[in-house]
Amino acid sequence: MEQEVGLIGFGEAGSTFALAGDWAAAAHVYDAKTDGATTRDAMLAAYAQAGVLPARFMEDALDGVDLVLSLVTADQALAVAEAAAALMTPGALFCDMNSVAPQTKQAAARAIEAAGGHYVDGAVMAPVDPARLNVPLLLSGEKAQLAEARLRALGFARMRVVGADVGRASSIKMIRSVMVKGIEALTAECVLAAAQADVLDEVLASLDASEKAQPWDARADYNLDRMLVHGTRRAAEMEEVVRTLEGLGTGAAMTRGTVARQRAIGALGVKAVPEGLGAKIGVIASDDASAKAGVMGFLGRA
């Protein structure tokens, strides 16, 4: 029998997963955008196009289901878990697949488990597009093995249980993000300065000479693309990385800088990201008011 799923959040990840499998018709979906007068119609249209079961309120998505997937923005993950705790069917599995700190996951787990649910820490370890249900997932928590089986029945193909402790999966993702998203931020700092000094080609050639895995102009172009498109969301995720590192007592100076850089570039609000590294640098370093307040203000040049 096809399992009913409560899906909280219908952004990139939630919609991609529901559409990639054959379980959209069994997905009871709630997204907070249905609460907003300016976003409700678009969200309801997205539900209809995907063929999922629309939920006007969160309780409608969770009523009677024993598997819940939470796929919301990092800053809403804990609040969603706390709200869901009071609405879930006793004994239901709550798979928190959001990009937040292990401490945030542990706080969410306390809320879910106090209400009689079972909490599983899930970490999505790569972009959901184009991987879709083949995206690698890490799972941890006492019910992680059960969650793996339930998710496999939905079509998820690349999962690994990494322990029984809530927070272990997210620790791996958060600490890995220090490097992955930190490199993006360092890329922006490097190529903006190189362009300003008119030495961009020389700097990129020097980097190419030291590492041949991918030309650095392509890598820099890709990194700036990710920041222009996802900088605001990534800044929220990286704030959770700061919390992770502070919990470990190892310091987070560079990661705090990554938060600021990602947020500044994301705040430019570029709707159509231009093709090519030079064009992206031009957008970020332009003299318009938003760029000066966001990016150049961060650089101390406003």
C-alpha positions in Angstrom: 0.0 0.0 0.0 1.3 3.4 -0.9 2.4 5.2 2.2 0.9 8.6 3.1 3.5 11.4 3.6 3.2 14.7 5.3 5.5 17.1 3.5 6.2 20.5 5.2 7.8 22.9 2.7 7.4 22.9 -1.0 10.4 24.8 -2.1 13.2 23.5 -4.3 13.9 20.4 -2.3 10.3 19.4 -1.3 8.9 19.9 -4.8 11.8 18.1 -6.5 11.5 15.1 -4.2 7.7 14.8 -4.6 7.9 15.1 -8.4 10.8 12.7 -8.8 9.0 9.8 -7.1 5.7 8.3 -7.8 4.2 9.3 -4.5 3.1 12.9 -5.2 -0.6 11.8 -5.0 0.1 10.5 -1.5 1.9 13.7 -0.3 -0.1 16.0 1.9 1.8 19.2 1.5 1.8 22.4 3.6 4.0 25.4 2.9 3.9 28.6 4.9 3.5 30.6 1.6 -0.1 29.5 1.6 -0.5 31.8 4.6 0.5 34.9 2.6 -2.0 36.8 0.6 0.6 37.6 -2.1 2.0 34.1 -2.4 -1.0 31.8 -1.7 -2.3 31.6 -5.3 1.1 30.8 -6.7 1.7 28.1 -4.1 -1.8 26.5 -4.7 -1.0 26.5 -8.4 2.3 24.8 -7.8 0.5 22.1 -5.7 -2.0 21.5 -8.5 0.7 21.3 -11.1 2.6 18.7 -9.1 -0.5 16.7 -8.3 0.1 16.7 -4.5 -2.7 17.0 -1.9 -2.8 20.6 -0.8 -3.1 21.4 2.9 -4.3 24.9 3.9 -2.9 24.5 7.4 -0.1 22.4 8.8 -2.5 20.2 10.8 -4.2 19.2 7.6 -0.8 17.9 6.2 0.0 15.9 9.4 -3.4 14.5 10.2 -3.3 10.7 10.1 0.2 10.3 8.5 3.0 8.5 10.2 5.9 9.8 8.1 6.7 13.5 8.0 9.4 15.2 5.9 10.5 18.7 6.9 12.1 20.7 4.1 12.0 24.3 5.0 14.5 27.2 5.3 17.1 27.0 8.0 15.7 29.8 10.1 12.2 28.1 10.3 13.4 24.5 11.0 13.0 24.6 14.8 9.8 26.5 14.8 8.3 24.1 12.3 9.3 21.1 14.4 7.9 22.7 17.6 4.6 23.4 15.8 4.4 20.0 14.2 5.0 18.3 17.6 1.6 19.2 18.8 -0.1 18.1 15.6 1.5 14.8 14.6 0.1 11.4 15.0 1.6 9.7 18.1 4.5 7.4 17.0 5.0 9.1 13.7 8.4 9.6 12.2 9.6 13.2 11.8 12.5 13.3 9.3 14.1 16.7 9.7 16.1 17.2 6.4 16.9 20.8 7.0 20.4 22.4 6.9 20.8 23.4 10.5 23.2 22.9 13.4 23.2 19.7 15.5 22.1 21.8 18.5 19.1 23.0 16.5 18.3 19.4 15.5 18.6 18.3 19.2 16.2 21.0 20.3 13.7 20.0 17.6 14.1 16.3 18.6 13.2 17.2 22.2 10.0 18.8 21.1 9.0 16.0 18.8 9.8 13.2 21.2 8.1 14.9 24.2 4.9 14.8 22.1 5.3 11.1 21.4 6.8 11.3 18.0 10.1 9.8 16.7 12.7 12.3 15.4 15.4 11.5 12.7 18.2 13.8 11.8 18.6 13.9 8.0 21.4 15.7 6.1 21.1 16.3 2.3 24.7 16.2 1.2 24.5 17.6 -2.4 22.2 19.8 -4.5 18.8 18.2 -5.0 18.9 19.2 -8.7 19.8 17.3 -10.8 20.3 14.4 -8.4 16.7 14.3 -7.2 16.0 11.0 -5.3 19.7 10.0 -5.9 20.9 12.8 -3.8 23.1 11.4 -0.9 21.4 11.5 2.5 22.9 10.9 5.9 20.6 9.8 8.7 21.1 9.6 12.5 18.8 9.0 15.5 17.4 6.0 17.3 14.9 5.4 14.5 17.3 6.1 11.6 17.2 2.5 10.3 13.4 2.7 10.2 13.5 6.0 8.4 16.0 4.6 5.9 13.5 1.9 5.0 10.6 4.3 4.8 12.5 6.7 2.6 13.7 3.9 0.4 10.1 3.0 -0.2 9.6 6.6 -1.5 12.5 6.1 -4.0 15.4 7.6 -2.2 18.4 5.6 -3.3 21.6 6.8 -1.7 21.3 6.8 2.1 23.6 6.0 4.9 22.9 5.7 8.7 25.8 7.3 10.5 24.7 6.8 14.1 22.0 6.7 16.8 22.6 10.2 18.1 20.5 13.1 16.8 23.0 15.7 15.5 25.6 13.4 14.1 24.3 13.6 10.5 24.0 17.4 10.7 27.4 17.7 12.3 28.9 16.1 9.2 27.1 18.4 6.9 27.7 21.5 8.9 31.4 21.0 9.3 31.8 20.0 5.7 30.1 23.3 4.8 33.0 25.2 6.4 35.0 24.2 3.4 32.4 24.0 0.7 30.7 27.3 1.3 33.8 28.9 2.7 35.6 28.3 -0.6 32.7 30.1 -2.4 33.1 33.1 -0.2 36.9 33.1 -0.6 36.4 32.9 -4.3 34.4 36.1 -4.3 36.9 37.9 -2.2 39.8 36.8 -4.4 38.3 37.5 -7.9 36.7 40.8 -6.9 40.1 42.1 -5.6 41.9 40.7 -8.7 39.5 42.4 -11.0 39.9 45.7 -9.1 43.7 45.4 -9.4 43.4 44.4 -13.1 45.3 41.1 -12.5 42.4 38.7 -12.7 43.8 36.7 -15.6 47.2 36.4 -13.9 45.7 35.3 -10.6 43.4 32.7 -12.3 46.4 31.4 -14.3 48.4 31.0 -11.2 45.6 29.1 -9.5 45.3 26.9 -12.6 49.0 26.1 -12.4 48.6 24.9 -8.9 45.5 22.7 -9.4 44.3 21.1 -12.6 41.0 19.5 -11.5 39.0 22.3 -13.0 40.0 25.6 -14.6 39.6 28.3 -12.0 37.7 30.7 -14.2 35.0 28.0 -14.5 35.1 27.3 -10.7 35.0 31.0 -9.9 32.1 31.5 -12.3 30.2 28.6 -10.7 30.8 29.8 -7.1 29.6 33.3 -7.8 26.6 31.9 -9.6 25.7 29.9 -6.4 26.1 33.0 -4.2 24.0 35.3 -6.4 21.2 32.7 -6.6 21.3 31.2 -3.1 23.4 33.6 -1.0 20.7 34.6 1.4 19.7 31.0 2.1 23.3 29.9 2.4 24.0 32.7 4.9 21.2 31.3 7.1 22.7 27.9 6.8 26.2 29.2 7.6 24.9 30.8 10.8 24.1 27.3 11.9 27.6 26.3 11.0 28.9 29.1 13.3 26.7 27.7 16.1 28.1 24.2 15.3 31.7 25.4 15.7 31.0 27.4 18.7 29.5 24.4 20.3 32.8 22.5 19.6 34.8 25.5 21.0 37.1 25.6 18.0 36.3 29.1 16.8 34.4 30.4 13.8 36.1 33.6 12.6 36.3 32.6 8.9 32.8 31.1 9.0 31.4 34.4 10.3 33.0 36.1 7.4 31.4 33.6 5.1 28.0 34.4 6.5 28.5 38.1 5.8 29.8 37.6 2.3 27.1 35.2 1.3 24.4 37.4 2.7 25.8 40.6 1.1 25.9 39.0 -2.4 22.5 37.3 -1.9 21.0 40.6 -0.8 21.7 42.1 -4.2 18.6 40.3 -5.4 19.8 39.5 -8.9 16.9 37.8 -10.6 18.7 36.9 -13.9 22.3 35.8 -13.2 24.4 36.9 -16.2 26.6 34.4 -18.1 30.3 34.5 -17.6 32.7 35.4 -14.8 33.3 38.9 -15.8 29.6 39.7 -16.0 29.0 38.3 -12.6 31.9 40.3 -11.1 30.4 43.4 -12.8 27.0 42.8 -11.2 28.5 42.3 -7.7 30.9 45.2 -7.9 28.6 47.6 -9.6 28.2 51.1 -8.2 24.4 51.0 -7.7 23.1 51.7 -4.2 22.2 48.1 -3.3 25.7 46.9 -4.2 27.4 49.6 -2.3 25.3 49.1 0.8 25.5 45.3 0.7 28.9 44.2 -0.8 31.0 47.3 -0.6 29.7 48.0 2.9 30.9 44.6 4.0 34.3 45.5 2.5 34.5 48.7 4.4 34.3 50.8 1.2 30.8 52.2 1.4 
